[in-house]
């Protein structure tokens, strides 16, 4: 949804709660199951739709948990996407209580993942309506062609989608840095395939102003202070 595009009503209640920054859509379903969501004074049920004029309330029981944010250095082979943990050779990631990965990396990638219990940031960080930089260092199995940078930086057609321009720097004959502002699922791998390359290693080193730095593999650190302030301000929160 573009910044100036009006939301379409009627809208499913879980989408509405995500739009209003109460939670993610999945989190909204949980709130509904816990009987904490009301539409015009009536208890909401899964699948309800609301109009713009409806009064929607979320009645939390007790004090809501404070929002926390972590930078996590995901090793290769660890699953963060639903379903991947069931794949052969996958390890299940153990998150701090109550937090979840935002976006995450595919099982064969490694590097920075944001963990949080704040459902408001999910759409802000992942929606194509917003532009937030993500930086990767990518190693390919074959040497890069002389035209690789030019073609990657333009727009690559992957299946039925056209990617948006990105920034690419060639680091050596098999390695490049790429900065995306709009990332589709498995986009870097799919772009490489479209340009007759295969990814050997993909390492996420930065998401917006949050950098992986020297964080050890499998370790996490809390995002706080000025770093957190800049991160949330960039998300307009």
Buried (B, 14 or more C-beta within 10 A) or exposed (E): EEEEEEEEEEBBBBBBBBBEBBBBBEBBBBBBEEEBBBBEEEEBEEEBEBEEEBEBEBEEEEEEEEBBBBBBBBBBEBBBBEEBBEEEEBBEBEBEEEBBBBBBBBBBBBBBBBBBBBBBBBBBBBEEEBEBBBBBBBBBEEEBEEEBBEBBBEBBEBEEEEBBEBBBEBEEEBBBBBEBBBBBEBBBBBBBBBBEBEBBBBBBBBBBBBBBEEBEEBEBBEBEEEBBEBBBEBBEE
